[in-house]
């Protein structure tokens, strides 16, 4: 799929080349017209007033073209560099992708740290700034093919950004579908918990529009106790402050935060969210023993061993 993006970039480059050829042709034709008009004036074939009236527009257009041509040529040169860089990143990304499982954890961590410049958490979004920049020309044209910043490329091996190049290509191909399924899953999970007696915030607004939902677990000892009990059964959530908590309650809040990013990546859908809600209900509401529930959770998880929303495995087949 990533070859499609490279193909689109190549088509845009061809269009720019064709436009440059048209501009050069117009520049030459305009120059010939100016020369002919000047010769006509020298031969007394046109008055000085008539010469000025006809020559001035040609002269202004000649100046415009002379200014546009270098800009167009520079833009084309930059696009060619970016296209070559993108092809190199994809090639290196495929190589790194094949070797990733065999890399030591420290090597994997160093790669991630090298390609991440800054993470900014906003009110409704998270911005991740990376150590590579998209081409201004291609970005303006609606293209997001990775471009290796030359100042970085000169001091860091390309394979330090290759993994991110590959991941970015996968995000372009699967990102919207993946994100939509994450939200659909967490809404289904919150609804299933609510139906089973575990209240979730913002039920009147559909519970959530992000990747996570918040449950009120005060009746089961609060967020810290509930999260630990769930963890003993291999269900990982996080304690979370909810309305009514005080700032000093941060370590013993009344709620838990539940996300669906990883379970979605494993191919789970709304049906599996209902099963997870049932596990949580049995642990918290019914008071089943964590060691008993852990066996059920492990058996449930055993059926989901493939990562989806990627080039290797595509999209999951959900009933």
C-alpha positions as CSV (number, residue, x, y, z in Angstrom):
1,X,0.0,0.0,0.0
2,X,2.8,2.4,0.7
3,X,3.9,2.1,-3.0
4,X,0.6,3.9,-3.8
5,X,1.8,7.0,-1.9
6,X,5.2,6.9,-3.7
7,X,3.3,6.6,-7.0
8,X,1.2,9.6,-6.2
9,X,4.3,11.6,-5.3
10,X,5.9,10.6,-8.6
11,X,2.7,11.7,-10.5
12,X,2.8,15.1,-8.8
13,X,6.5,15.4,-9.8
14,X,5.6,14.7,-13.4
15,X,2.8,17.3,-13.2
16,X,5.3,19.9,-11.9
17,X,7.8,19.1,-14.6
18,X,5.1,19.5,-17.3
19,X,4.1,22.9,-15.7
20,X,7.7,24.0,-15.8
21,X,8.0,23.1,-19.5
22,X,4.9,25.2,-20.2
23,X,6.3,28.2,-18.3
24,X,9.6,28.0,-20.1
25,X,7.8,27.8,-23.4
26,X,5.7,30.9,-22.5
27,X,8.9,32.7,-21.4
28,X,10.5,32.1,-24.8
29,X,7.4,33.0,-26.8
30,X,6.9,36.2,-24.8
31,X,10.6,37.1,-25.4
32,X,10.2,36.6,-29.2
33,X,7.1,38.8,-29.2
34,X,8.9,41.5,-27.3
35,X,11.8,41.3,-29.8
36,X,9.4,41.5,-32.8
37,X,7.6,44.5,-31.3
38,X,10.9,46.3,-30.6
39,X,12.0,45.7,-34.2
40,X,8.7,47.0,-35.5
41,X,9.3,50.2,-33.4
42,X,12.8,50.6,-34.8
43,X,11.4,50.2,-38.3
44,X,8.9,53.0,-37.6
45,X,6.1,50.5,-38.0
46,X,4.5,51.6,-34.7
47,X,4.3,54.9,-32.9
48,X,6.1,55.4,-29.6
49,X,2.7,55.5,-27.8
50,X,1.5,52.3,-29.4
51,X,4.8,50.6,-28.6
52,X,4.6,51.5,-25.0
53,X,1.0,50.3,-24.7
54,X,1.8,46.9,-26.3
55,X,5.3,46.4,-24.8
56,X,4.6,47.1,-21.2
57,X,2.2,44.1,-20.6
58,X,4.7,41.8,-22.3
59,X,7.5,43.2,-20.1
60,X,5.5,42.7,-16.9
61,X,4.6,39.2,-17.9
62,X,8.3,38.5,-18.7
63,X,9.3,39.6,-15.2
64,X,6.6,37.4,-13.6
65,X,7.8,34.4,-15.6
66,X,11.4,35.1,-14.7
67,X,10.4,35.2,-11.1
68,X,8.2,32.0,-11.2
69,X,10.7,29.8,-13.0
70,X,13.4,29.6,-10.4
71,X,10.8,28.9,-7.7
72,X,9.2,26.1,-9.7
73,X,12.6,24.6,-10.5
74,X,13.5,24.7,-6.8
75,X,10.2,23.1,-5.8
76,X,10.8,20.3,-8.3
77,X,14.3,19.7,-7.1
78,X,13.0,19.5,-3.5
79,X,10.3,17.0,-4.6
80,X,12.9,14.8,-6.3
81,X,15.0,14.8,-3.1
82,X,12.0,14.0,-1.0
83,X,10.9,11.2,-3.2
84,X,14.3,9.6,-3.1
85,X,14.4,10.0,0.7
86,X,11.0,8.5,1.0
87,X,12.0,5.5,-1.1
88,X,15.1,5.0,1.0
89,X,13.1,5.3,4.3
90,X,10.6,2.7,3.1
91,X,13.4,0.3,2.0
92,X,15.2,0.7,5.4
93,X,11.8,0.4,7.2
94,X,11.1,-2.9,5.6
95,X,14.5,-4.2,6.6
96,X,14.2,-3.0,10.2
97,X,10.6,-4.3,10.4
98,X,11.9,-7.8,9.5
99,X,14.7,-7.6,12.1
100,X,12.6,-5.9,14.9
101,X,11.7,-9.0,16.8
102,X,15.3,-10.1,17.1
103,X,16.6,-6.7,18.4
104,X,17.3,-6.4,22.1
105,X,14.9,-4.3,24.1
106,X,17.5,-1.7,24.7
107,X,18.1,-1.4,21.0
108,X,14.4,-1.0,20.3
109,X,14.1,1.6,23.0
110,X,17.0,3.6,21.6
111,X,15.4,3.7,18.2
112,X,12.1,5.0,19.6
113,X,13.9,7.6,21.6
114,X,15.9,8.7,18.6
115,X,12.9,9.3,16.4
116,X,10.7,11.0,19.0
117,X,11.4,14.7,19.6
118,X,8.5,15.8,21.8
119,X,5.1,14.6,23.0
120,X,2.6,17.2,23.9
121,X,-0.7,16.3,25.7
122,X,-3.5,18.7,24.9
123,X,-7.1,18.8,26.2
124,X,-8.6,16.7,23.4
125,X,-5.5,15.4,21.6
126,X,-1.9,14.3,21.8
127,X,0.7,15.7,19.4
128,X,3.8,13.7,18.7
129,X,6.7,15.6,17.1
130,X,9.2,13.4,15.3
131,X,12.8,13.8,14.2
132,X,11.9,13.9,10.6
133,X,10.0,16.5,8.6
134,X,7.5,16.2,5.7
135,X,8.3,18.1,2.6
136,X,6.6,21.5,2.6
137,X,5.7,21.1,-1.0
138,X,4.3,17.6,-0.7
139,X,2.5,18.4,2.6
140,X,0.8,21.4,1.0
141,X,-0.3,19.0,-1.8
142,X,-1.9,16.7,0.7
143,X,0.8,14.1,0.8
144,X,2.4,12.8,4.0
145,X,5.2,10.6,2.7
146,X,8.1,10.6,5.2
147,X,11.0,12.9,4.4
148,X,14.3,12.5,6.1
149,X,15.6,15.9,7.3
150,X,19.1,16.2,5.9
151,X,20.6,17.7,9.0
152,X,19.5,14.6,10.9
153,X,20.4,12.1,8.2
154,X,23.9,13.5,8.1
155,X,24.4,12.6,11.8
156,X,22.1,9.6,12.4
157,X,21.8,6.4,10.5
158,X,18.6,6.2,8.4
159,X,17.5,3.1,10.1
160,X,16.8,5.1,13.2
161,X,13.8,6.6,11.4
162,X,13.0,3.6,9.3
163,X,10.7,2.0,11.9
164,X,8.7,5.2,12.1
165,X,8.6,5.6,8.4
166,X,7.0,2.2,8.1
167,X,4.7,2.9,11.0
168,X,3.7,6.2,9.4
169,X,2.9,4.4,6.1
170,X,0.7,1.9,8.1
171,X,-1.0,4.8,9.8
172,X,-1.9,6.3,6.5
173,X,-3.3,3.0,5.3
174,X,-5.2,1.8,8.4
175,X,-5.2,4.8,10.9
176,X,-8.8,6.0,10.4
177,X,-10.3,2.5,10.6
178,X,-8.2,1.6,13.6
179,X,-9.1,4.8,15.5
180,X,-12.8,4.4,14.7
181,X,-12.7,0.8,16.0
182,X,-10.9,1.9,19.2
183,X,-13.7,4.4,20.0
184,X,-16.5,2.0,19.1
185,X,-14.9,-0.7,21.3
186,X,-14.5,1.6,24.4
187,X,-18.1,2.8,24.0
188,X,-19.3,-0.8,23.8
189,X,-17.2,-1.7,26.9
190,X,-18.5,1.2,28.9
191,X,-22.1,0.4,27.9
192,X,-21.6,-3.3,28.9
193,X,-20.1,-2.3,32.3
194,X,-23.0,0.1,32.9
195,X,-25.5,-2.7,32.2
196,X,-23.7,-4.9,34.6
197,X,-23.8,-2.4,37.5
198,X,-20.4,-0.8,37.2
199,X,-21.3,2.9,36.5
200,X,-19.3,4.8,33.9
201,X,-19.1,8.5,33.5
202,X,-20.9,10.5,30.8
203,X,-23.5,7.8,30.0
204,X,-25.8,10.5,28.7
205,X,-23.2,11.5,26.1
206,X,-22.4,8.0,24.9
207,X,-19.7,7.6,27.6
208,X,-16.7,8.7,25.6
209,X,-15.4,10.0,22.2
210,X,-11.8,9.0,22.8
211,X,-9.8,5.8,23.4
212,X,-10.8,5.4,27.0
213,X,-13.7,5.4,29.5
214,X,-13.9,6.2,33.2
215,X,-15.7,3.9,35.7
216,X,-16.8,4.9,39.2
217,X,-15.7,2.1,41.5
218,X,-16.1,3.7,44.9
219,X,-18.4,0.9,46.1
220,X,-15.5,-1.6,45.5
221,X,-12.9,0.3,47.5
222,X,-12.0,3.0,45.0
223,X,-9.6,3.1,42.0
224,X,-6.5,1.9,43.7
225,X,-8.1,-1.2,45.2
226,X,-10.2,-2.0,42.1
227,X,-7.2,-1.6,39.7
228,X,-5.1,-3.9,41.9
229,X,-7.8,-6.6,42.1
230,X,-8.3,-6.5,38.3
231,X,-4.6,-6.7,37.8
232,X,-4.4,-9.9,39.8
233,X,-6.7,-11.4,37.2
234,X,-4.5,-10.1,34.3
235,X,-6.9,-7.2,33.5
236,X,-4.9,-4.0,33.4
237,X,-6.5,-0.7,34.1
238,X,-5.4,2.5,35.9
239,X,-6.7,4.4,38.9
240,X,-8.2,7.8,38.0
241,X,-9.7,10.8,39.7
242,X,-13.4,11.5,39.0
243,X,-15.7,14.4,39.8
244,X,-16.0,14.7,43.5
245,X,-12.5,13.6,44.3
246,X,-10.0,16.1,45.8
247,X,-6.6,16.8,44.3
248,X,-5.0,15.1,47.3
249,X,-6.9,11.9,46.4
250,X,-4.7,11.3,43.3
251,X,-3.2,8.2,44.8
252,X,-6.5,6.8,46.2
253,X,-9.0,8.1,43.6
254,X,-12.6,6.9,43.2
255,X,-12.4,5.8,39.6
256,X,-10.5,3.7,37.1
257,X,-9.5,4.5,33.5
258,X,-10.0,1.8,30.8
259,X,-8.5,1.9,27.3
260,X,-9.1,-0.2,24.3
261,X,-6.0,0.5,22.1
262,X,-4.2,-2.8,22.5
263,X,-7.2,-5.1,22.6
264,X,-8.4,-3.4,19.4
265,X,-5.0,-4.0,17.7
266,X,-5.4,-7.7,18.6
267,X,-8.6,-7.8,16.5
268,X,-11.2,-7.6,19.3
269,X,-14.6,-6.0,18.7
270,X,-17.8,-5.2,20.6
271,X,-18.5,-8.9,21.4
272,X,-15.2,-9.2,23.1
273,X,-15.8,-6.0,25.0
274,X,-18.9,-7.6,26.5
275,X,-16.8,-10.6,27.6
276,X,-14.3,-8.3,29.2
277,X,-17.1,-6.4,31.0
278,X,-18.3,-9.8,32.3
279,X,-14.9,-10.6,33.7
280,X,-14.8,-7.2,35.5
281,X,-18.3,-7.7,36.8
282,X,-17.5,-11.2,38.2
283,X,-14.4,-9.8,39.9
284,X,-15.9,-6.6,41.4
285,X,-19.6,-7.1,41.7
286,X,-19.7,-10.8,42.3
287,X,-16.4,-10.9,44.2
288,X,-15.0,-13.9,42.4
289,X,-11.4,-14.8,43.3
290,X,-8.7,-13.2,41.1
291,X,-6.8,-16.5,40.7
292,X,-10.0,-18.1,39.4
293,X,-10.7,-15.3,37.0
294,X,-7.1,-15.2,35.8
295,X,-7.4,-18.6,34.3
296,X,-10.5,-17.5,32.4
297,X,-8.8,-14.3,31.2
298,X,-5.7,-16.2,30.0
299,X,-7.9,-18.7,28.1
300,X,-9.8,-15.8,26.5
301,X,-6.6,-14.0,25.5
302,X,-5.2,-17.1,24.0
303,X,-7.5,-16.7,21.0
304,X,-6.1,-13.3,20.1
305,X,-2.4,-13.6,19.1
306,X,-2.3,-11.6,15.9
307,X,-1.7,-7.9,15.5
308,X,-3.9,-6.2,12.9
309,X,-4.2,-2.8,11.3
310,X,-0.8,-3.3,9.7
311,X,0.6,-4.3,6.2
312,X,1.4,-7.8,7.3
313,X,-2.0,-8.9,8.5
314,X,-4.4,-6.1,7.3
315,X,-7.8,-5.7,9.0
316,X,-9.4,-8.3,11.4
317,X,-12.5,-10.2,10.3
318,X,-15.0,-9.2,13.0
319,X,-18.4,-10.8,13.1
